[in-house]
Amino acid sequence: MSVAAAGGRAARFLGELSRPVLLALLAAFWIACAADPARAIKEAEAAQGPPYHVALFVSQPRDDLCHDPGDLAAIRRLAADEQARINQRGGVAGRPIAIKVFDDERNDAKAIANMRAVLADRNMIGMIGLGNSNRAKAVFDTLGEDIRRSSIPFLSEISVSALFAGHSNVFTTRASQDEERAPVIAAFTRSMGFKRPAFIGASGSVLSEALRESLVGLLGDSAIGGDHRIKLVDAKPDPAELNAMVADLVQRQPDFIYLAVGSRASGDVMAALQAAGVTPAMFVGGRIDALPGKVTMSYPSPIYQLAWDNLPELYNGRLRKLAVLSPSNPWIFEGRKNARAPGWAKGECEERPDVRGIRDPFEPANMRAIATGVRYADMISLIAAVLRGADRSADVQTLRAAAVSRITTAYAVGRGAYRGTFENWSFDPTTRTAARTPFIMILPRALGRLQLAPVQFRRARDGTFRRIQTLYMDIDLVKAHHVDDNEKTYFAEFYLSLHDNPNVDIGEIEFANAYIDPRTHGRQITIEPLHGGSSDRIYPASMKVYKVVGRFLFEPRLETFPFDTQSFSIEVQPRRSDAAFIVQPPPVSLRDARVITENWAPIAHYVGYDEDFVPVIDSFTHEASVAPFYKASFVWQMRRETTDYFLRVVVPLGFILGISYLSIFIPMSRFDSIVAIQVTALLSAVALYISLPKLDSDTATLSDRIFVFDYMMVSIMIAITVLRINPVIAARRWLVSALEFLHVAIIPALVVVAAYYVYGMSVAGQ
């Protein structure tokens, strides 16, 4: 054979194979794009060039803690995730950002050195953190003027706003001692009618002294009868000063005490007061659950504290949704052993087994770690948001000034709010403190559980605090049925019980997600009163009970249909702004978990809250403002039952694939019969898909992907059959053998892999 003839045959062979090869390349490209359809766009938008820097100031956990509280781990992980997202979206002024973490190791000198290094960085466009008030005072006393001249936006965690009052570029994500904490405590004192309050603080504590000065300024010089400052030695009260303070309060007999000596010293102070018979209601400066349980449980009067998150029996609604949609492990930060704690050598600490696979990420300690990490991530995102549209040719000093100006104006209290991951952020334009009005928590006598106090306060537009109610409420879902994924609705029957409150009844409650009938423009809901709260031999006298039947909206996520888990909620909020309230549900262990459902299996129940806002612009004055409101959601997570889907879809598709697969063992002399079987199988799969109820989903469901996979497998088998009778391929035994191997071995292997994937999805949904 001549070279020309051989070349001609090769050309014809390649020409005949060019179409299937091209189709294969196109299919591979389609699969790659389907795996990440936005990759090309993201790569085109990704930031490029030398990075701008954002500094994070952090501190190591206390040495005496047996286990790491997880704050530092959460900050590092969530900040890195936020950095990656920002850079993928275009960064800041077209350049990426790089996070730099500075650990002060709980040391003032180290904190000052860290700040000096950050101020010397010419690419620094933001600083975040620095929470300890004493340490912050040391930093500002040494480098305050340098911080002000740098113009770097500093989103700190300083609680005493007086420390940075003269620095227009310094903000704080903490509620101000002067603007939020003390005014709420003072309003609570007046509302409860206390006449003889006393103050116990720690000498030398910036935070304690600031609280005392603010309370005196708000209540008057003569309002606080006993005013004591105790020296702390290794976080313990000095015995002589403690005894003198107790003796003085025995004489004064206060009806209320402000205790601000830190969590580790509070237990000793409370025990000494109780031993002396001085046990009025008390407001502690730290967390009640950080105090010794023996002291708090034996204290005969209510104990109060302020809180901003981790409310009892309530979850942050946004956090719960996000964590539910992600694997558990990435959200667990708290619990690792702190080997430096002296309690290990003394035998006081206990080993905690590493059970990260089954631990609840919503434990209070872990939730605090998540909240801390998310706060840092939100501030990184805020800096990027205010500079996203900045001129790419602007120098660093211009970017710094623009960021400070934008935060002060666009996210000023009452005018705008930055919607963070789990909460909304706005800052007082004068004090530059975050508008975060705290909740008041109470540990009632002998109850053993924290809950929201009956009286709460919210800041009004004029800066004053308005009293609102805590609504002690429960919803017992009896039946959930007629779930419609396309209409995004379901019917619910439940009992609603309220602790008798003369200011709030069912008429003041709006079911925010009740379905509105487009014909009547009314909510499809019926309320039947069962008990009005009066004395009764059946119902408790202090309770109001209603039976409610209605149609409610939900937000289905159908990516994993039919192995999906959905959240069905009943959302309540105040009907009127002048009758505002926040909901306090009973403990989870006391709620009725039984629910009658159709084709759904209940797996979890929780109550979430969310503070949202309504942006308002006056069309005449063009003045922007926001109207905040609280919303509570009683949520039931349910898993869809899949028995019907397996019988109607999975089993028939398995038979279709099996018949198509067996057709290869028919002799090629019966080519027409082989192709007829395979084409019929493909059409059967298409017909089965068409016969199923359609879901109105913007994304492909797992069921859709199962059918597409079936189409692909049958189509590949048809293509293999056709190629085997192609004269060019049939003349090459090795090609025929390769196609037979593909049909006999590779296709079943792909089906097994796909089946394992579907099985994994079904298990994940349980």
WOFEN-V337734 format. One record per helix or strand of 2 or more residues. SS is the DSSP state (@ for helix, = for strand). FROM is the first residue (numbers start at 1). TO is the last residue. If there is no record, write none. Layout:
{{SS FROM TO} {SS FROM TO}}
This chain:
{{@ 3 35} {@ 39 45} {= 52 58} {@ 71 88} {= 97 103} {@ 108 119} {= 124 129} {@ 133 150} {= 154 156} {@ 161 164} {= 170 172} {@ 177 192} {= 197 202} {@ 206 219} {= 224 230} {= 232 233} {= 236 237} {@ 239 252} {= 256 260} {@ 263 275} {= 281 284} {@ 288 290} {@ 293 298} {= 303 307} {= 315 316} {@ 317 324} {@ 329 331} {@ 343 346} {@ 364 387} {@ 396 410} {= 418 419} {= 424 425} {= 433 434} {= 439 443} {= 450 452} {= 455 459} {= 465 484} {= 489 499} {@ 506 508} {= 509 511} {= 525 531} {= 543 553} {= 565 574} {@ 577 579} {= 581 584} {@ 588 590} {= 596 597} {= 600 617} {= 624 640} {@ 643 665} {@ 668 691} {@ 702 724} {@ 727 730} {@ 733 764}}
